[in-house]
């Protein structure tokens, strides 16, 4: 499991450990080791995905690899090439790539880079599965304080923008299924939890569960950029995410929940159900 210290990696490690699987977690920093072990990883290796020696060590005797690139990385394609090469050298039997919904979208460069990695994976000859999740419901947590204190959900695109969302725990469960059940090699699965929702509909769901009004409010991209840079976000990440917001403004990010429901054997988690779970934490 690469990027096992991130929020997606942690969720997948936990889901696999719950199924009794022996997980080797590959993390970037020493301080992430304890958390990975607490989630159920049997072994943790600290290293950089740009280090081919560390990658080969991480993949030794591994039956399957679940690859997540660091979020909005300018090195997505290069890292993908290195991880795929290490998996081939190690004789990995199944390679699962954590991609994104609609990687065909050239206007969003971080999506487009994932499509290039998918292409390399097809050409590698490795038995593989590609998972393409949409935006996580958990992304709402970044604005949870403002939602709770001001009753406002601020987003850097119009409130009419339609997005399909997914619960990260559903994504992790789907990943665990693909990793532990036969028959998924050669498949590409879109992981979508909801029909398209405007941001007004998102706040209606939040209002219902919080028991008080929450309204959606569009903020300028310039205001978002100012806060992002003040928080230490780098140039590439800022510029890439602004492209994403511009794309959302024009086209949204729309998917269909049927594939995820088929994988899970149940209906995907709704936004209302997710919100209730957050309130019960």
C-alpha positions as CSV (number, residue, x, y, z in Angstrom):
1,X,0.0,0.0,0.0
2,X,1.7,3.2,-1.2
3,X,0.8,6.5,0.4
4,X,-0.4,4.6,3.4
5,X,0.0,7.6,5.7
6,X,-2.6,9.7,3.8
7,X,-6.4,9.7,4.4
8,X,-7.1,7.3,1.6
9,X,-4.3,4.9,2.4
10,X,-5.3,4.8,6.1
11,X,-8.9,4.0,5.2
12,X,-7.8,1.1,2.8
13,X,-5.3,-0.3,5.4
14,X,-8.1,-0.3,8.0
15,X,-10.5,-2.0,5.6
16,X,-8.0,-4.7,4.6
17,X,-6.9,-5.3,8.2
18,X,-10.6,-5.8,9.1
19,X,-10.6,-8.7,6.6
20,X,-7.6,-10.3,8.2
21,X,-5.2,-9.3,5.4
22,X,-1.5,-8.9,6.0
23,X,-0.8,-5.3,4.8
24,X,2.7,-3.8,4.3
25,X,2.3,0.0,4.5
26,X,4.7,2.3,2.6
27,X,4.8,5.7,4.3
28,X,6.8,8.8,3.7
29,X,7.7,9.8,7.2
30,X,8.8,8.0,10.4
31,X,6.0,9.7,12.4
32,X,3.4,7.9,10.3
33,X,4.5,4.4,11.3
34,X,2.6,4.3,14.6
35,X,-0.7,5.3,13.0
36,X,-0.3,2.7,10.2
37,X,0.4,-0.1,12.8
38,X,-2.6,1.1,14.9
39,X,-4.8,0.6,11.9
40,X,-3.7,-3.0,11.5
41,X,-0.7,-2.9,9.1
42,X,1.5,-5.9,9.8
43,X,4.6,-4.1,8.5
44,X,5.5,-0.5,7.8
45,X,8.3,0.7,5.5
46,X,9.4,4.4,5.5
47,X,10.6,5.7,2.2
48,X,10.1,7.9,-0.9
49,X,8.3,6.7,-4.0
50,X,11.0,8.3,-6.0
51,X,13.5,5.9,-4.5
52,X,13.6,2.7,-6.6
53,X,15.5,0.8,-3.9
54,X,12.9,1.6,-1.3
55,X,10.1,0.6,-3.7
56,X,11.7,-2.7,-4.5
57,X,12.2,-3.4,-0.8
58,X,8.5,-2.5,-0.1
59,X,7.2,-4.9,-2.8
60,X,9.3,-7.9,-2.0
61,X,7.1,-11.0,-1.8
62,X,4.0,-8.8,-2.1
63,X,1.0,-10.6,-3.8
64,X,-0.7,-7.3,-4.7
65,X,0.0,-3.6,-4.8
66,X,-2.4,-0.8,-4.2
67,X,-0.9,2.4,-5.5
68,X,-2.0,5.9,-4.4
69,X,0.1,8.8,-5.6
70,X,0.5,11.8,-3.2
71,X,-2.4,14.1,-3.8
72,X,-1.9,16.7,-6.7
73,X,1.7,15.6,-7.2
74,X,3.6,17.2,-10.2
75,X,5.5,13.8,-10.4
76,X,2.4,11.6,-10.8
77,X,3.5,10.1,-14.1
78,X,7.1,9.5,-13.1
79,X,6.1,8.0,-9.8
80,X,3.6,5.8,-11.5
81,X,6.3,4.6,-13.9
82,X,8.6,3.8,-11.0
83,X,6.0,2.0,-9.0
84,X,4.8,-0.1,-12.0
85,X,8.4,-1.0,-12.8
86,X,9.1,-2.1,-9.2
87,X,5.9,-4.2,-9.2
88,X,6.9,-5.9,-12.5
89,X,10.4,-6.7,-11.0
90,X,8.8,-8.1,-7.9
91,X,6.5,-10.3,-9.8
92,X,3.3,-8.8,-8.2
93,X,0.2,-10.7,-9.2
94,X,-2.3,-7.9,-9.1
95,X,-1.8,-4.1,-9.4
96,X,-4.6,-1.7,-8.3
97,X,-4.2,1.9,-9.3
98,X,-6.1,4.6,-7.4
99,X,-7.1,7.0,-10.2
100,X,-9.9,9.5,-10.4
101,X,-13.3,10.0,-11.9
102,X,-13.0,11.3,-15.5
103,X,-9.2,11.1,-16.0
104,X,-9.9,11.9,-19.6
105,X,-10.4,15.6,-18.7
106,X,-7.3,17.4,-20.1
107,X,-8.4,20.7,-18.6
108,X,-7.7,19.3,-15.1
109,X,-4.0,18.3,-15.3
110,X,-4.0,16.1,-12.2
111,X,-6.8,14.1,-13.7
112,X,-5.1,14.0,-17.1
113,X,-1.8,12.8,-15.5
114,X,-3.7,9.8,-13.9
115,X,-4.9,8.8,-17.4
116,X,-1.3,8.7,-18.5
117,X,-0.4,6.4,-15.6
118,X,-3.4,4.2,-16.6
119,X,-2.0,4.0,-20.1
120,X,1.4,2.9,-18.7
121,X,-0.3,0.3,-16.6
122,X,-2.2,-1.1,-19.6
123,X,1.2,-1.4,-21.4
124,X,3.0,-3.0,-18.5
125,X,1.3,-6.4,-18.9
126,X,0.6,-6.5,-15.2
127,X,-2.8,-7.9,-14.2
128,X,-4.4,-4.7,-13.0
129,X,-7.6,-3.0,-11.8
130,X,-8.2,0.8,-11.9
131,X,-10.4,2.5,-9.4
132,X,-11.8,6.0,-10.3
133,X,-13.4,7.6,-7.2
134,X,-15.2,10.9,-7.4
135,X,-14.8,13.7,-4.8
136,X,-15.0,12.5,-1.2
137,X,-17.8,13.5,1.2
138,X,-14.9,13.8,3.7
139,X,-13.7,16.9,1.8
140,X,-16.6,18.8,3.4
141,X,-14.8,18.4,6.7
142,X,-12.3,21.1,5.7
143,X,-15.2,23.6,6.0
144,X,-16.9,21.9,9.0
145,X,-15.9,24.6,11.5
146,X,-17.5,27.3,9.3
147,X,-20.6,25.1,8.7
148,X,-21.0,24.5,12.4
149,X,-20.3,28.1,13.6
150,X,-21.7,30.2,10.8
151,X,-24.0,27.9,9.0
152,X,-22.2,28.5,5.7
153,X,-20.6,26.1,3.2
154,X,-18.1,28.1,1.2
155,X,-16.9,26.8,-2.1
156,X,-14.8,28.4,-4.9
157,X,-17.3,27.7,-7.6
158,X,-21.0,28.5,-8.2
159,X,-23.6,27.0,-5.7
160,X,-25.4,25.5,-8.8
161,X,-22.3,23.4,-9.6
162,X,-23.3,19.7,-9.7
163,X,-20.9,17.2,-8.1
164,X,-21.3,13.5,-7.5
165,X,-19.8,12.5,-4.1
166,X,-18.6,9.3,-2.5
167,X,-17.9,8.2,1.1
168,X,-14.2,7.4,1.5
169,X,-15.2,4.4,3.7
170,X,-17.2,3.0,0.7
171,X,-14.1,3.5,-1.5
172,X,-11.9,1.7,1.0
173,X,-14.4,-1.2,1.2
174,X,-14.5,-1.4,-2.6
175,X,-10.7,-1.4,-2.7
176,X,-10.6,-4.3,-0.1
177,X,-13.1,-6.3,-2.2
178,X,-11.0,-5.8,-5.4
179,X,-7.8,-6.8,-3.5
180,X,-9.2,-9.9,-1.8
181,X,-11.7,-11.3,-4.3
182,X,-10.8,-12.9,-7.7
183,X,-12.2,-11.7,-11.0
184,X,-11.4,-8.0,-11.0
185,X,-8.2,-8.0,-13.1
186,X,-8.7,-6.0,-16.3
187,X,-11.5,-3.9,-14.9
188,X,-11.9,-0.1,-14.5
189,X,-14.5,0.9,-11.9
190,X,-16.0,4.3,-11.4
191,X,-16.6,4.8,-7.6
192,X,-19.5,7.2,-7.2
193,X,-21.8,7.3,-4.3
194,X,-24.4,9.9,-5.2
195,X,-26.3,11.2,-8.2
196,X,-25.1,14.7,-9.1
197,X,-25.9,17.3,-6.4
198,X,-25.8,21.0,-6.5
199,X,-24.1,22.7,-3.6
200,X,-27.5,24.0,-2.5
201,X,-28.7,20.3,-2.3
202,X,-25.5,19.5,-0.3
203,X,-26.4,22.2,2.3
204,X,-30.0,21.0,2.4
205,X,-28.8,17.6,3.4
206,X,-26.4,19.2,6.0
207,X,-29.2,21.3,7.3
208,X,-31.5,18.3,7.8
209,X,-29.0,16.4,9.8
210,X,-27.5,19.4,11.8
211,X,-31.0,20.6,12.7
212,X,-30.3,24.2,11.7
213,X,-30.0,26.1,8.4
214,X,-26.8,25.8,6.4
215,X,-26.4,27.8,3.1
216,X,-24.0,27.4,0.2
217,X,-22.0,30.5,-0.6
218,X,-19.6,30.9,-3.5
219,X,-16.4,32.6,-2.7
220,X,-14.0,34.0,-5.3
221,X,-11.2,31.8,-6.6
222,X,-8.9,34.7,-5.6
223,X,-10.1,34.6,-2.0
224,X,-9.5,30.8,-2.0
225,X,-6.0,31.2,-3.4
226,X,-5.1,33.8,-0.8
227,X,-6.1,31.4,2.0
228,X,-4.4,28.4,0.3
229,X,-1.1,30.2,-0.1
230,X,-1.3,31.5,3.5
231,X,-1.7,27.9,4.6
232,X,1.5,27.0,2.8
233,X,0.2,25.3,-0.4
234,X,2.7,25.3,-3.2
235,X,2.4,26.9,-6.6
236,X,1.7,23.7,-8.6
237,X,-1.0,22.6,-6.2
238,X,-2.7,26.0,-6.2
239,X,-2.6,26.4,-9.9
240,X,-3.8,22.8,-10.5
241,X,-6.8,23.2,-8.1
242,X,-7.8,26.5,-9.6
243,X,-8.0,24.7,-13.0
244,X,-10.2,22.2,-11.3
245,X,-12.5,24.8,-9.8
246,X,-12.8,26.5,-13.2
247,X,-13.7,23.1,-14.8
248,X,-16.3,22.5,-12.0
249,X,-17.8,25.9,-12.7
250,X,-18.4,24.9,-16.4
251,X,-19.1,21.2,-16.2
252,X,-19.3,19.9,-12.7
253,X,-18.1,16.4,-11.9
254,X,-21.0,14.0,-12.7
255,X,-21.0,10.2,-12.2
256,X,-23.4,7.3,-11.6
257,X,-23.5,5.2,-8.4
258,X,-24.6,1.9,-9.9
259,X,-21.0,0.4,-10.3
260,X,-20.1,1.1,-6.7
261,X,-23.4,-0.4,-5.5
262,X,-22.7,-3.6,-7.5
263,X,-19.2,-3.9,-6.0
264,X,-20.4,-3.3,-2.4
265,X,-23.5,-5.5,-2.8
266,X,-25.6,-2.6,-1.3
267,X,-26.5,1.0,-2.0
268,X,-23.6,3.4,-1.5
269,X,-23.7,5.7,1.6
270,X,-25.8,8.7,1.1
271,X,-24.7,12.2,2.1
272,X,-27.3,12.2,4.8
273,X,-26.0,8.9,6.2
274,X,-22.4,10.2,6.1
275,X,-23.4,13.4,7.9
276,X,-25.1,11.4,10.6
277,X,-22.0,9.3,11.1
278,X,-19.9,12.4,11.5
279,X,-22.3,13.8,14.1
280,X,-22.1,10.5,16.0
281,X,-18.3,10.4,16.2
